[in-house]
Amino acid sequence: MPQPLTRHNRPQQVLDAIDAANASLSDADREAKFAKLAQSPYRFFRGTNHLYWDDVWHDWRFALFGGLPETQTWLQGDAHAYNFGAYGHHDDAVRYGMDDFDDALIGDYQYDLWRLAISLVLDARENVGLSRKGIRKALKKLLESYHDELAGHVRGEAPMAVTLETAKGPLAPFLEKVTRKESRAKMLDKWTTLDEDGRRFAVEERPEKLARLPAHLSSQLRKAIEEEYCNTLSGARAQAEEDHFRIKDMARRLDAGTGSLGLERYYVLIEGGRRLEHKHEHDDVILDVKQQTTPEGWRKMNAAEKRAWRAAFPHEGTRHAAAFSAIAEHPDIYLGWLHLGDRVFSVRERSPFKEDFPTHKLDGAKPYRQLVKQWGRILAREHLRGARALNQDDPARFARNVCERLDGRLEPFIEVVSTLAVTYADCVAQDYRVFVDACMPGYSDNP
């Protein structure tokens, strides 16, 4: 008689989880997503956020430096190195920070900080080639800067956003280049064409990125924009000219993202005409309409927590908008939502300045430490804003409690998180190899 075995089989757990997470995808979308996951351990990590949440949800280490109601805030939910980048919206000012809140939820600050630290290790190995010692130094800088930003808030210091005027280290030339090379006009030239009939999406010119909508879906989306989305904008619509939201064209967005690949996504071109705030002429606006699902952390909540979640957020469009408004350094005035059948979509402006920082171009460990120092401060400012939205009567509550938990224990905190980040990155590399061997046989990946 065979001996009974437990299900403690990491390789099979990983494969089962990936199958379950992608069960609803079409064969074509699954093939495209798996090809992206197979590119590298870091890309695999980015596209399997569900594995991270499965692993850390009940981790005992939270209790050492948090794990309390007072150390919870709005989380980014998928914090990693390439969720930082240049962005800018209706005011055409270029900033650097996080601008993707599809997985945002409320929870302990360490969920974000751990995931960001793990991504740093994977990014530093893959794109910068840092030694183990160099990675440890970068992790120390990340965690110190996060703490320093919170401590400064407790002392009453004013936060400083990363802009063209304030950027330091490698971010200064990066933002200068983005400002010089990107613009609203260039974005429209990339995604649209202009002829005697007006501006339309460049579907024929970019078939790998855009596709025409079938008539029934086009009609459904137009109605949802006009009758639902515009009514979620509060004061923004009232400030606009009458035809500001007139729809000029619509298209399906293809092959976008990694973890979100397979979700429905559309671009909607609207008239624009005048800025809602500054009242100057400007070009057309592209609205990014993206299907929203529950964030990965939601799956780990118990029944009571899920009931409370749904009472607070009737659907994921309201959750996304609440999170974006709470934690974004510069909320989007086009932020809203709509429904298509039983699916809910967020709506926001497509940024003319969206650009990832190319970490592979950094020359050595010192500029990388300068960069990750900004990551720590940016994440801390997000958490401070998120906590302020949750505790309006005591805005400093979160920062004060986290700093009290770390008081006199910053070095042990750095050691615990750094060790976790390095060892979990090793686990990601193992999981990645299991995935490639089982799901992508013969795939030639980077050594």
Backbone hydrogen bonds, N-H to C=O, Kabsch-Sander energy under -0.5 kcal/mol:
donor,donor_aa,acceptor,acceptor_aa,energy
9,N,7,R,-2.5
13,Q,9,N,-2.5
14,V,10,R,-2.6
15,L,11,P,-2.1
16,D,12,Q,-2.7
17,A,13,Q,-2.4
18,I,14,V,-2.3
19,D,15,L,-2.3
20,A,16,D,-2.5
21,A,17,A,-2.5
22,N,18,I,-1.3
23,A,20,A,-1.0
25,L,22,N,-1.3
30,R,26,S,-2.7
31,E,27,D,-2.3
32,A,28,A,-2.2
33,K,29,D,-2.7
34,F,30,R,-2.9
35,A,31,E,-1.8
36,K,32,A,-1.5
37,L,33,K,-2.5
38,A,34,F,-1.7
39,Q,36,K,-1.6
40,S,37,L,-0.6
44,F,40,S,-2.3
45,F,41,P,-2.4
46,R,42,Y,-2.3
47,G,43,R,-1.7
48,T,44,F,-0.6
48,T,45,F,-0.9
51,L,48,T,-1.4
52,Y,48,T,-1.1
53,W,49,N,-2.1
54,D,50,H,-2.1
55,D,51,L,-1.9
56,V,52,Y,-2.1
57,W,53,W,-1.5
59,D,56,V,-1.8
62,F,59,D,-1.3
63,A,60,W,-1.5
64,L,61,R,-1.1
65,F,61,R,-0.7
65,F,62,F,-0.7
66,G,62,F,-1.0
71,T,68,L,-1.4
72,Q,69,P,-1.3
73,T,107,G,-2.4
75,L,105,L,-3.9
83,N,80,H,-2.3
84,F,81,A,-1.1
85,G,97,G,-2.2
86,A,355,E,-3.0
87,Y,95,R,-2.1
92,D,89,H,-2.0
95,R,87,Y,-2.9
96,Y,162,V,-2.1
97,G,85,G,-2.4
99,D,83,N,-0.7
104,A,101,F,-1.3
105,L,75,L,-0.8
107,G,73,T,-2.4
109,Y,71,T,-2.1
111,Y,108,D,-1.7
112,D,108,D,-0.5
112,D,109,Y,-0.5
113,L,109,Y,-1.8
114,W,110,Q,-2.9
115,R,111,Y,-1.7
116,L,112,D,-2.5
117,A,113,L,-2.2
118,I,114,W,-2.6
119,S,115,R,-2.2
120,L,116,L,-2.0
121,V,117,A,-1.8
122,L,118,I,-2.1
123,D,119,S,-3.1
124,A,120,L,-3.1
125,R,121,V,-2.1
126,E,122,L,-2.3
127,N,123,D,-3.2
128,V,123,D,-0.9
128,V,124,A,-0.6
129,G,124,A,-1.4
130,L,124,A,-1.7
135,I,131,S,-2.5
136,R,132,R,-2.2
137,K,133,K,-2.1
138,A,134,G,-2.0
139,L,135,I,-2.6
140,K,136,R,-2.2
141,K,137,K,-2.0
142,L,138,A,-2.3
143,L,139,L,-2.4
144,E,140,K,-2.4
145,S,141,K,-2.2
146,Y,142,L,-1.8
147,H,143,L,-2.1
148,D,144,E,-2.9
149,E,145,S,-2.0
150,L,146,Y,-1.7
151,A,147,H,-2.8
152,G,148,D,-2.5
153,H,149,E,-1.7
154,V,150,L,-2.0
155,R,151,A,-1.7
156,G,153,H,-1.2
157,E,152,G,-3.0
162,V,96,Y,-0.5
163,T,161,A,-0.9
164,L,94,V,-0.8
167,A,163,T,-2.1
171,L,168,K,-1.5
172,A,169,G,-1.2
174,F,170,P,-1.2
175,L,171,L,-2.7
176,E,172,A,-2.0
177,K,173,P,-2.2
178,V,174,F,-2.3
179,T,175,L,-2.5
180,R,176,E,-2.0
181,K,177,K,-2.7
182,E,178,V,-2.6
187,M,183,S,-2.1
188,L,184,R,-2.3
189,D,185,A,-2.2
190,K,186,K,-1.8
191,W,187,M,-2.0
192,T,188,L,-2.2
193,T,200,R,-3.2
195,D,198,G,-1.9
198,G,195,D,-2.0
200,R,193,T,-2.6
202,A,191,W,-2.5
203,V,201,F,-2.0
206,R,202,A,-1.7
209,K,206,R,-1.6
210,L,206,R,-2.4
211,A,252,R,-1.6
218,S,214,P,-2.7
219,S,215,A,-2.3
220,Q,216,H,-2.0
221,L,217,L,-2.8
222,R,218,S,-2.3
223,K,219,S,-2.1
224,A,220,Q,-2.1
225,I,221,L,-2.4
226,E,222,R,-2.3
227,E,223,K,-2.9
228,E,224,A,-1.8
229,Y,224,A,-2.7
230,C,225,I,-1.9
231,N,228,E,-1.0
232,T,229,Y,-2.4
233,L,230,C,-0.8
236,A,233,L,-2.1
238,A,234,S,-0.6
239,Q,235,G,-1.2
240,A,236,A,-0.6
240,A,237,R,-1.0
244,H,241,E,-1.7
246,R,243,D,-1.8
248,K,269,L,-3.4
249,D,269,L,-1.3
251,A,267,Y,-2.2
252,R,211,A,-3.3
253,R,265,R,-2.6
254,L,209,K,-3.0
261,L,258,T,-1.1
262,G,263,L,-0.5
263,L,260,S,-2.3
266,Y,289,V,-3.0
267,Y,251,A,-2.7
268,V,287,L,-2.2
269,L,249,D,-2.8
270,I,268,V,-0.6
270,I,285,V,-2.8
271,E,246,R,-2.1
272,G,244,H,-2.8
273,G,271,E,-0.5
273,G,282,H,-0.6
273,G,283,D,-0.5
275,R,280,H,-1.9
279,K,275,R,-0.9
282,H,273,G,-0.9
285,V,270,I,-1.5
287,L,268,V,-3.4
287,L,285,V,-0.6
288,D,348,R,-3.7
289,V,266,Y,-3.0
289,V,287,L,-0.7
290,K,288,D,-0.7
290,K,346,S,-2.2
291,Q,264,E,-2.7
292,Q,344,V,-2.8
298,W,295,P,-1.5
299,R,295,P,-0.6
299,R,296,E,-1.0
300,K,297,G,-1.2
301,M,298,W,-1.6
306,K,302,N,-2.4
307,R,303,A,-2.1
308,A,304,A,-2.2
309,W,305,E,-2.3
310,R,306,K,-2.4
311,A,307,R,-1.9
312,A,308,A,-1.8
313,F,309,W,-2.6
318,T,315,H,-0.6
319,R,315,H,-1.7
320,H,316,E,-2.4
321,A,317,G,-2.2
322,A,318,T,-2.6
323,A,319,R,-2.5
324,F,320,H,-2.8
325,S,321,A,-2.6
326,A,322,A,-1.8
327,I,323,A,-2.7
328,A,324,F,-2.1
335,L,332,D,-1.7
336,G,347,V,-2.5
338,L,345,F,-1.9
340,L,343,R,-2.5
343,R,340,L,-1.7
344,V,292,Q,-0.5
345,F,338,L,-3.0
346,S,290,K,-2.8
347,V,336,G,-2.5
348,R,288,D,-1.4
350,R,286,I,-3.2
351,S,349,E,-0.5
353,F,88,G,-0.6
354,K,351,S,-0.8
355,E,86,A,-1.6
357,F,84,F,-0.6
359,T,357,F,-1.6
361,K,358,P,-2.1
362,L,359,T,-1.6
364,G,362,L,-1.1
368,Y,364,G,-0.9
369,R,365,A,-2.3
370,Q,366,K,-2.1
371,L,367,P,-1.9
372,V,368,Y,-2.7
373,K,369,R,-1.8
374,Q,370,Q,-0.9
374,Q,371,L,-0.8
375,W,371,L,-1.5
376,G,372,V,-2.2
377,R,373,K,-1.7
378,I,374,Q,-2.8
379,L,375,W,-2.6
380,A,376,G,-2.0
381,R,377,R,-2.3
382,E,378,I,-2.1
383,H,379,L,-2.4
384,L,380,A,-2.4
385,R,381,R,-2.4
386,G,382,E,-2.8
387,A,383,H,-2.5
388,R,384,L,-2.1
389,A,385,R,-1.9
390,L,386,G,-1.2
391,N,387,A,-2.0
394,D,391,N,-1.5
397,R,394,D,-2.1
400,R,396,A,-2.7
401,N,397,R,-2.3
402,V,398,F,-2.5
403,C,399,A,-2.4
404,E,400,R,-1.9
405,R,401,N,-1.9
406,L,402,V,-1.5
407,D,403,C,-0.9
409,R,406,L,-2.6
413,F,409,R,-2.2
414,I,410,L,-2.6
415,E,411,E,-2.4
416,V,412,P,-2.7
417,V,413,F,-2.5
418,S,414,I,-2.4
419,T,415,E,-2.4
420,L,416,V,-2.3
421,A,417,V,-2.7
422,V,418,S,-2.4
423,T,419,T,-2.5
424,Y,420,L,-2.8
425,A,421,A,-2.0
426,D,422,V,-1.7
427,C,423,T,-1.8
428,V,424,Y,-2.6
429,A,425,A,-2.1
430,Q,426,D,-1.7
431,D,427,C,-2.9
432,Y,428,V,-2.9
433,R,429,A,-1.8
434,V,430,Q,-2.2
435,F,431,D,-2.5
436,V,432,Y,-2.7
437,D,433,R,-2.5
438,A,434,V,-2.1
439,C,435,F,-3.2
440,M,435,F,-0.6
440,M,436,V,-1.7
443,Y,440,M,-2.4
445,D,443,Y,-0.9
446,N,39,Q,-0.7
